[in-house]
Amino acid sequence: MLTVEMKLGPEAMRLLGQSVPEIGYFCKIPSCAYGIMVVAVEGQADDWAAYVTEAARGAEYCERQGDKLGADTAAVLFPWMAERFEYRL
């Protein structure tokens, strides 16, 4: 099973948030001021999902208890996962 971690700092969040509204939303949350952690996880049925939380929480927390990203946002961040697997809704 594949798990991919990505950490976005404040500047990357701001730039990406200009074109990806869901990331722009996280830019406005005070606890995300230092960045966000995004984790993409391959499922067991040729599917995948991506989760997000504030960067300080770490990848393991993000995978277990992070907020699930929408399919469009996840595909922007992890295009290779979107090409290989169906997004788990």
MDAnalysis code that builds the backbone (N, CA, C; Angstrom):
import MDAnalysis as mda
import numpy as np

u = mda.Universe.empty(267, n_residues=89, atom_resindex=np.repeat(np.arange(89), 3), trajectory=True)
u.add_TopologyAttr("name", ["N", "CA", "C"] * 89)
u.add_TopologyAttr("resid", np.arange(1, 90))
u.add_TopologyAttr("resname", ["MET", "LEU", "THR", "VAL", "GLU", "MET", "LYS", "LEU", "GLY", "PRO", "GLU", "ALA", "MET", "ARG", "LEU", "LEU", "GLY", "GLN", "SER", "VAL", "PRO", "GLU", "ILE", "GLY", "TYR", "PHE", "CYS", "LYS", "ILE", "PRO", "SER", "CYS", "ALA", "TYR", "GLY", "ILE", "MET", "VAL", "VAL", "ALA", "VAL", "GLU", "GLY", "GLN", "ALA", "ASP", "ASP", "TRP", "ALA", "ALA", "TYR", "VAL", "THR", "GLU", "ALA", "ALA", "ARG", "GLY", "ALA", "GLU", "TYR", "CYS", "GLU", "ARG", "GLN", "GLY", "ASP", "LYS", "LEU", "GLY", "ALA", "ASP", "THR", "ALA", "ALA", "VAL", "LEU", "PHE", "PRO", "TRP", "MET", "ALA", "GLU", "ARG", "PHE", "GLU", "TYR", "ARG", "LEU"])
u.atoms.positions = np.array([
    [0.850, -1.174, 0.000],
    [0.000, 0.000, 0.000],
    [0.901, 1.244, 0.000],
    [0.566, 2.203, -0.816],
    [1.355, 3.416, -1.009],
    [0.810, 4.563, -0.170],
    [1.699, 5.264, 0.534],
    [1.340, 6.475, 1.271],
    [2.340, 7.557, 0.882],
    [1.831, 8.728, 0.501],
    [2.681, 9.837, 0.082],
    [2.397, 11.031, 0.984],
    [3.456, 11.595, 1.561],
    [3.323, 12.753, 2.445],
    [3.805, 14.004, 1.728],
    [3.124, 15.115, 1.968],
    [3.522, 16.398, 1.398],
    [3.294, 17.481, 2.446],
    [4.309, 18.276, 2.674],
    [4.178, 19.391, 3.602],
    [4.224, 20.685, 2.791],
    [3.233, 21.541, 2.989],
    [3.189, 22.827, 2.292],
    [3.373, 23.934, 3.310],
    [4.363, 24.779, 3.090],
    [4.589, 25.926, 3.959],
    [3.617, 27.045, 3.632],
    [3.648, 28.114, 4.423],
    [2.703, 29.215, 4.242],
    [2.720, 29.832, 2.841],
    [3.892, 30.019, 2.263],
    [3.978, 30.643, 0.938],
    [3.403, 29.726, -0.138],
    [3.728, 28.434, -0.074],
    [3.174, 27.481, -1.036],
    [1.659, 27.403, -0.903],
    [1.166, 27.435, 0.328],
    [-0.282, 27.410, 0.557],
    [-0.942, 28.637, -0.062],
    [-0.325, 29.790, 0.146],
    [-0.895, 31.032, -0.383],
    [-0.962, 30.995, -1.905],
    [0.117, 30.579, -2.549],
    [0.153, 30.521, -4.011],
    [-0.832, 29.490, -4.557],
    [-0.827, 28.309, -3.982],
    [-1.740, 27.264, -4.434],
    [-3.189, 27.623, -4.120],
    [-3.399, 28.291, -3.002],
    [-4.745, 28.682, -2.595],
    [-5.411, 29.656, -3.546],
    [-4.622, 30.361, -4.364],
    [-5.185, 31.292, -5.337],
    [-5.959, 30.562, -6.434],
    [-5.563, 29.335, -6.735],
    [-6.245, 28.591, -7.803],
    [-7.001, 27.360, -7.292],
    [-6.754, 26.972, -6.053],
    [-7.423, 25.800, -5.478],
    [-8.161, 26.259, -4.214],
    [-9.457, 26.540, -4.325],
    [-10.206, 27.115, -3.206],
    [-10.118, 26.333, -1.900],
    [-10.073, 25.032, -1.966],
    [-10.019, 24.240, -0.732],
    [-8.726, 24.504, 0.042],
    [-7.619, 24.682, -0.657],
    [-6.354, 25.032, 0.012],
    [-6.429, 26.468, 0.521],
    [-7.063, 27.349, -0.251],
    [-7.261, 28.731, 0.202],
    [-8.005, 28.793, 1.524],
    [-8.943, 27.892, 1.724],
    [-9.685, 27.820, 2.988],
    [-8.736, 27.554, 4.156],
    [-7.795, 26.619, 3.982],
    [-6.863, 26.293, 5.053],
    [-5.916, 27.450, 5.356],
    [-5.676, 28.313, 4.380],
    [-4.831, 29.498, 4.608],
    [-5.443, 30.421, 5.660],
    [-6.742, 30.367, 5.821],
    [-7.447, 31.263, 6.740],
    [-7.555, 30.707, 8.157],
    [-7.174, 29.476, 8.380],
    [-7.280, 28.848, 9.702],
    [-6.011, 29.164, 10.500],
    [-6.149, 29.811, 11.648],
    [-4.964, 30.191, 12.428],
    [-4.023, 29.034, 12.762],
    [-4.542, 27.854, 13.050],
    [-3.677, 26.727, 13.406],
    [-2.861, 26.218, 12.210],
    [-3.202, 26.661, 11.009],
    [-2.461, 26.262, 9.804],
    [-1.497, 27.357, 9.338],
    [-1.269, 28.349, 10.158],
    [-0.422, 29.481, 9.774],
    [1.002, 29.063, 9.414],
    [1.472, 27.937, 9.958],
    [2.836, 27.485, 9.686],
    [2.887, 26.410, 8.611],
    [1.755, 26.115, 8.003],
    [1.720, 25.146, 6.924],
    [0.738, 24.023, 7.183],
    [0.616, 23.164, 6.183],
    [-0.285, 22.015, 6.287],
    [0.457, 20.744, 5.878],
    [-0.029, 19.632, 6.370],
    [0.452, 18.312, 5.991],
    [-0.657, 17.667, 5.170],
    [-0.311, 17.129, 4.014],
    [-1.267, 16.432, 3.168],
    [-0.735, 15.022, 2.943],
    [-1.605, 14.040, 3.094],
    [-1.207, 12.647, 2.928],
    [-2.159, 11.977, 1.939],
    [-1.597, 11.323, 0.938],
    [-2.376, 10.523, -0.008],
    [-2.159, 9.060, 0.335],
    [-3.251, 8.311, 0.400],
    [-3.183, 6.919, 0.832],
    [-3.872, 6.029, -0.198],
    [-3.151, 5.016, -0.652],
    [-3.745, 4.028, -1.559],
    [-4.625, 3.089, -0.750],
    [-5.810, 2.819, -1.259],
    [-6.713, 1.890, -0.600],
    [-6.465, 0.464, -1.055],
    [-7.358, -0.434, -0.670],
    [-7.188, -1.843, -1.001],
    [-7.999, -2.262, -2.228],
    [-8.774, -1.352, -2.779],
    [-9.626, -1.694, -3.924],
    [-9.321, -0.810, -5.125],
    [-8.025, -0.617, -5.418],
    [-7.599, 0.273, -6.497],
    [-8.212, 1.662, -6.365],
    [-8.255, 2.148, -5.131],
    [-8.751, 3.493, -4.879],
    [-7.748, 4.239, -4.007],
    [-8.025, 5.503, -3.755],
    [-7.136, 6.311, -2.931],
    [-7.909, 7.478, -2.351],
    [-7.317, 8.141, -1.352],
    [-7.898, 9.322, -0.747],
    [-6.761, 10.192, -0.227],
    [-7.046, 11.464, -0.020],
    [-6.052, 12.399, 0.516],
    [-6.655, 13.131, 1.709],
    [-5.813, 13.346, 2.708],
    [-6.242, 13.971, 3.952],
    [-5.309, 15.130, 4.279],
    [-5.815, 16.102, 5.035],
    [-5.040, 17.293, 5.362],
    [-5.234, 17.667, 6.830],
    [-4.179, 18.216, 7.418],
    [-4.234, 18.760, 8.769],
    [-3.118, 19.790, 8.895],
    [-3.081, 20.512, 10.022],
    [-1.991, 21.469, 10.210],
    [-0.669, 20.708, 10.290],
    [0.394, 21.326, 9.790],
    [1.691, 20.658, 9.639],
    [2.240, 20.118, 10.954],
    [1.985, 20.794, 12.054],
    [2.542, 20.384, 13.339],
    [2.026, 19.023, 13.807],
    [0.887, 18.577, 13.288],
    [0.302, 17.301, 13.729],
    [1.020, 16.087, 13.151],
    [1.632, 16.212, 11.994],
    [2.379, 15.107, 11.415],
    [1.552, 14.205, 10.515],
    [2.258, 13.376, 9.771],
    [1.644, 12.542, 8.742],
    [0.751, 11.439, 9.313],
    [1.181, 10.806, 10.378],
    [0.380, 9.712, 10.946],
    [-0.978, 10.218, 11.436],
    [-0.964, 11.347, 12.136],
    [-2.228, 11.943, 12.590],
    [-3.080, 12.329, 11.389],
    [-2.452, 12.920, 10.390],
    [-3.166, 13.363, 9.191],
    [-3.888, 12.195, 8.524],
    [-3.186, 11.090, 8.377],
    [-3.777, 9.915, 7.722],
    [-4.956, 9.364, 8.511],
    [-4.861, 9.375, 9.833],
    [-5.914, 8.780, 10.674],
    [-7.064, 9.719, 10.988],
    [-6.751, 11.017, 11.204],
    [-7.786, 11.926, 11.681],
    [-7.879, 13.239, 10.925],
    [-7.129, 13.372, 9.838],
    [-7.169, 14.602, 9.060],
    [-8.484, 14.760, 8.309],
    [-8.700, 15.959, 7.809],
    [-9.883, 16.235, 6.991],
    [-9.657, 15.675, 5.589],
    [-10.654, 14.999, 5.061],
    [-10.536, 14.441, 3.718],
    [-10.675, 15.544, 2.686],
    [-9.762, 15.577, 1.732],
    [-9.814, 16.561, 0.656],
    [-10.803, 16.114, -0.417],
    [-11.354, 17.084, -1.112],
    [-12.207, 16.784, -2.255],
    [-11.383, 16.175, -3.375],
    [-12.038, 15.450, -4.259],
    [-11.353, 14.740, -5.342],
    [-10.577, 15.688, -6.259],
    [-11.150, 16.853, -6.572],
    [-10.467, 17.792, -7.478],
    [-9.191, 18.344, -6.857],
    [-9.255, 18.710, -5.591],
    [-8.071, 19.233, -4.897],
    [-7.014, 18.146, -4.779],
    [-7.423, 16.954, -4.417],
    [-6.479, 15.844, -4.282],
    [-5.779, 15.562, -5.612],
    [-6.517, 15.631, -6.712],
    [-5.935, 15.373, -8.032],
    [-4.905, 16.430, -8.420],
    [-5.114, 17.674, -7.996],
    [-4.136, 18.740, -8.269],
    [-2.836, 18.455, -7.514],
    [-2.953, 18.023, -6.262],
    [-1.770, 17.787, -5.432],
    [-1.058, 16.476, -5.760],
    [-1.814, 15.466, -6.139],
    [-1.248, 14.141, -6.398],
    [-1.750, 13.613, -7.749],
    [-1.338, 14.227, -8.857],
    [-1.868, 13.829, -10.161],
    [-1.545, 12.384, -10.536],
    [-0.393, 11.876, -10.125],
    [-0.031, 10.500, -10.449],
    [-0.944, 9.499, -9.749],
    [-1.450, 9.849, -8.564],
    [-2.403, 8.964, -7.881],
    [-3.744, 8.997, -8.614],
    [-4.141, 10.195, -9.048],
    [-5.422, 10.346, -9.748],
    [-5.430, 9.585, -11.075],
    [-4.260, 9.490, -11.713],
    [-4.167, 8.762, -12.979],
    [-4.240, 7.248, -12.786],
    [-3.765, 6.767, -11.650],
    [-3.671, 5.320, -11.426],
    [-4.879, 4.722, -10.710],
    [-5.541, 5.520, -9.852],
    [-6.576, 4.973, -8.982],
    [-7.849, 5.811, -9.018],
    [-8.944, 5.205, -8.615],
    [-10.228, 5.892, -8.467],
    [-10.253, 6.566, -7.085],
    [-10.740, 7.799, -7.022],
    [-10.774, 8.492, -5.728],
    [-11.908, 7.936, -4.863],
    [-11.578, 7.627, -3.620],
    [-12.534, 7.076, -2.673],
    [-13.392, 8.211, -2.110],
    [-14.664, 8.166, -2.393],
    [-15.565, 9.225, -1.903],
    [-16.103, 8.934, -0.536],
])
